[in-house]
Each structure stands twice: as structure tokens, then as C-alpha cells.
Amino acid sequence: MSSAAPSPTPTIVEARQSRTSLAQEIQRDEARIEKYGGDDPEDPPPKSPVSSQIKEETFDANLVTWDGDNDPENPQNWSRAYKWFVTFVVAYLTVDVTFASSSPTAALTFIARDLHAAPEVTYLITTLFLLGYVVGPIFWGPGSEMFGRRPVTVVTMTLYTLFHLGQALATDMTTLLVTRFFAGFFACAPLINSGGVLADVWDPVGRGPATSVLFTTIFLGPALGPLIGGFVTESYLGWRWVFWVMMIFAGSCTVVGIAFQPETYAPVILARKARRLRKADPVGNKHLYAESERADWSIRAVLHRTIFRPFQMLVKELILVLVTVYLSIVYGVIYALFEAFPVIFIQKRGLTISQDGIIFLGVGLGAALGALLNLYFTRQYPQLMKSWRGFPPPEERLFGAMAGGILLIISIFWLGWTGQYPSVPWYVPMLSTILIGISINLVFMSFLSYLVDTYLMYAASAFAAHTMMGVNWACTLLGLISVLMAPMPFLFYKYGARIRESSTFAPCIDLKIGKEIEAERRAQKELGLEGV
């Protein structure tokens, strides 16, 4: 005599329904990520129960999408070799625009003398360039959503190159400072969009090593600037040739960008595909369209996506606020230390300007070592990708920042207290610069990778929201600030998931997958299959 199979208990039914709803939501988020990379033009829906967020999607035969999962036009499907080629192209541009930020530091004394300016005013040569870095991302990061990565890079690199003319030919400080600001304003575009390019072409596993390469170049540029600037300034060429060298370098990078940087932003590629298909068959394909072509391009909508959203995220997203504050302080520490180097090595130890420039190589060497360490800290990521079904918790990116925050404290105190006393050999404070490069690179790579993994399709907007006393006591002040900020990655690791869960913009796919896994475990327990 056979008996009927028992009906599923309410708990098991609820678990199945929850898994279905979560799976639908995860698929929807994955589709948005694949479609938009790091620039979703739509704001997320309000937080509500999972089931109410799921919308029925209808098939539209006229909507132009990828030709299957292996479409070669999709940057995610490009060969690994070509992805690395694109990564090195954007990294090369990044070296240039960061090189320009610090190159004039070695020439400040000579500029003040020839342009009859107070020494304090010449500090604005660096400050205003960095101020351009602050203003520019508001336009160039989210703006790449409108025009694509490549057009923004080509236009801004061209204008950035041309503004070197005003710096090299300046006959007064006002001209020099104004052109420095606009140079920084345009120079930040390839810097801010490089993260978007990596998100466009790499999956989370490949993005780790690619990010290591990119951020090594971000700190290599500022390290090379004073070295080359120092030798040029002390040569017969004079300080104006520092800017001519910068212009030649910028021009070569512009040519490389025009020749070799492809478009990687998915909506722009699909829009071009739609136009190509309509042109090939104006009658049969006249109804074909790409989703971005139906987007709202009114002035109000464009301003919302390109300017308002980054500020909105900066106000509403606690994680973004805290990370921005921390990285701003760390970035400020870099340039504050760069101002301390001449005091430590020229004034107190009698090195020449060009010899002082060599000291900066320690930061570049440290940045390279930091990139290698970052690979070590992220070695577990391929396994995490499997166990978390493609979306590991972003907090797993923070181990490098934990180590880097502590090393930064040690290196700053080391530099300050050995640099203050001329009796200490020059190579002792110089060795601290290697540790500075390691620590700063680890902090930046960890936290910026954390932002990418947290905000995914809103990463570009998140990035846009993101850029007297003795040497011993000045460095002590920086060190104390670093002490206060060092616990940040540890706190994020512990509480980051809880903070992300209340975020408006962070899709939190890992948290949804975690709920799905937990529902499966409960169902297995109900059926007595736990551990099977």
C-alpha cells in the first residue's frame, strides 16, 4: 500500500518562494551590471520587500542587445590579452596626469624669483591643479555615461595638453595659476574614468590584478614628477622646460589614447550597433533601437545624472562619505609629505634639487611593492567568487587597507622623527618613503575596489563624489590623523554589510545571495538533509 508524499511544510514553501524572489532580483541586478557597467542611468527603486521590487520584463524584439553570452562586441568577452592591453593604455594615461600634479614642485623657488611672486604663492601651483581634480570628476565621471569613455578621454586629454602652453609661456603668476587649474580640471578625466574602464572589461576576479597595476601608476606619476622636474630645473634648460616636458608627455599620451583606447561603455556600444543596423537596412531595421536612445536626455535629467546624483550619493551614502573622508586625508598626506621632502633632504642634509627628486623614487618603489602585496591579500578571491556565486562581500577587499593603515602610521612617524635631525644619515628617512608608498597604495586599492564592489552599476557616480612647525611635529600631526583613521577598514569589515544593507544605491547582491544560501540551509534542515 503506497502512501501519498507529505505536503511541504509552510517553512519549506516560504523558503522556496524566497529563493525564487531573490533569484529574480539577483538576475535583474546582474543584467543591469552587464548592461551599464559602472554607469546605470536610472536611479534605484525605493527600498521595499523583495517581491514588490520584481518587475515583469517583456521581450522586445526591436531592442538591440548583445548577440548571446559570447558576443565579441561585449567588452566582458574580449580576450584576456586585449583586456590587459586596454588596462595598460589607461594606466599610461594615468601616469601622465599624475606626473603633471607634482612635476613643478622642484621648480617653485625659480618660478617665484622669475615671476616676482612670494614663495607661499607658488604653493598654489600644486594646489590649484589638485583643485581642478576636485571639480572635474563632477563632469567627467558621470558624463561618460552620455558620450562614452573614449570621447571624454580624447577631448579632455587634448585640452589638457594645450593648457600646458599657458604654463610654459606664462609671464605672470596669474596666467600660470589659471592654466594650472584648467589643466587639472581636464587631466582628472582619464584618472576618474580609468576605474570605469576596468569595471567595463574585467570581472571581479580579473579586476583585482588590473586595479593593482592601475593604482601603481597613480602613485608612480607623482613620484617621477619631482625627479624629472628636478633634473630639468637644475640643467641649462631652466624651469620653463619642466612644463614643455610635461606637454610633450601629455601629447604622446593623447596620441596613444586616440589611437588605442577603445570604447568600453556598454550602452554606447549598443547604441552604435543600433545605428549601424538601421543604416544597413533603413526599411527592415527602422524600428530597432538601443535602450540608451530611449533614455531621458532632457536638461533636467542630464543634470540629475551627471551632477546631482554624485552629490546625492555623497549626502545619503554613509559608506561613501566615510571612504571619501579617509581617502581625502590619505591623499592630502601624500602631498604634505612631498612638501616635507625638500626640508628634510635639501635644507637639513644639503642634497641638490635633482638628488632630492631621486628620494621620490622610494614612493614609486613602495607603490609597486604595495601592488604585489595587494595580489597576496586578494588571492582568495577566485574561491570566494565560486562560494558567493559571483558576488563576494565587498568587505573581503579590505585586508590590504587594514595593513596599509597601520603601516602608514609607522612610516610617517619614521620619516618625521628621523628626518628632523641632520645627524641621522639621509638613507634612514629615505627608507621610510618605501613604506609610505606601500601603505598608501594598499589603502587606495582596497577602498576603491571596495567602492566598485559596493556600488557596481553606480561606481562611476560614487567615484565622482569621491578625489610653520618643525618636520618632526608636522609629520607627527599627520601621523596622529592616520592613527585616528587606521581603524576604518577594520570597522568597515565588521559593520560594512550592515551599513550597505540600508544603502539606496548599493545593490548588495552578496547579501541577497547570503539570504538565499541561508534559506536553502533552513529548507535542508526541515527535510533532514542538513550536512548531506
Summary of the structure (lengths in Angstrom):
residues: 532
radius of gyration: 25.7
end to end distance: 29.0
largest distance: 106.0
contacts: 1868
relative contact order: 0.13
helix: 76%
strand: 0%
